[in-house]
Amino acid sequence: MGTVSIFVVSIFVVVIVLGALSNAAVLYAVTTVRCARSVASALIGNLAASDLWHCLFCLPIQLHYQLTDRWVFGAVRPVPRLQQRTC
């Protein structure tokens, strides 16, 4: 593994971990804080849920594809379609 691959993996891991933790915190705050129950909070919670999905599902698959440059997740390839819809 070259230095570029190590750098790419490091950036992906940082983005995945920070994104998952921060969006989980936003979802927790939106659902538990009583005074934060408004339309704006619901929209922010929806954005956080979408971003959490992206961090936990799309980014690890994208990292694998970037490192190996081949698709091993089946012939149908539903994941790129999901990634296009969530990006």
C-alpha positions in Angstrom: 0.0 0.0 0.0 1.5 3.3 -1.1 1.5 6.6 0.7 -1.4 7.8 -1.5 -3.5 4.9 -0.5 -2.7 5.4 3.2 -3.7 9.1 2.8 -7.0 8.2 1.1 -7.9 5.6 3.7 -7.0 8.1 6.5 -9.2 10.8 5.0 -12.1 8.4 4.4 -11.9 7.0 8.0 -11.9 10.5 9.5 -14.9 11.6 7.4 -16.8 8.4 8.1 -16.2 8.5 11.9 -16.8 12.2 12.4 -19.8 12.2 10.0 -21.4 9.3 11.8 -20.8 10.7 15.3 -21.9 14.2 14.5 -25.0 13.2 12.6 -26.0 10.7 15.3 -25.6 13.6 17.9 -27.8 15.8 15.8 -30.5 13.1 15.5 -30.3 12.5 19.2 -30.7 16.2 19.9 -33.6 16.6 17.5 -35.5 13.6 18.9 -34.9 14.2 22.6 -34.9 17.9 23.2 -38.5 18.9 23.7 -38.2 22.6 22.7 -36.5 21.5 19.4 -39.6 19.9 18.0 -40.4 22.2 15.1 -40.6 22.0 11.3 -37.0 23.3 11.0 -35.8 20.7 13.4 -37.6 17.9 11.5 -35.9 19.1 8.3 -32.5 19.2 10.0 -33.1 15.7 11.4 -34.0 14.5 8.0 -30.8 15.9 6.6 -28.8 14.3 9.4 -30.4 10.9 8.8 -29.6 11.1 5.1 -26.0 12.1 5.8 -25.7 9.3 8.4 -26.9 6.8 5.8 -24.3 8.2 3.4 -21.5 7.9 6.0 -22.3 4.4 7.1 -23.3 2.8 3.8 -22.0 4.7 0.8 -18.6 5.9 1.9 -17.2 2.5 3.0 -18.2 0.9 -0.3 -16.8 3.8 -2.2 -13.5 3.5 -0.3 -13.3 -0.2 -1.2 -13.9 0.6 -4.9 -11.3 3.4 -4.8 -8.7 1.1 -3.4 -9.3 -2.0 -5.5 -10.7 -0.4 -8.7 -13.0 -3.3 -9.2 -16.6 -4.0 -8.2 -17.2 -7.1 -6.0 -20.8 -6.4 -4.8 -22.7 -8.2 -7.5 -23.7 -7.8 -11.1 -26.9 -5.7 -10.5 -25.0 -2.8 -8.9 -27.7 -1.1 -6.9 -25.2 0.7 -4.7 -24.0 3.2 -7.3 -27.6 4.1 -8.0 -28.2 4.6 -4.3 -25.0 6.7 -4.1 -26.2 8.9 -7.0 -29.5 9.5 -5.2 -27.8 10.4 -1.9 -25.0 12.6 -3.1 
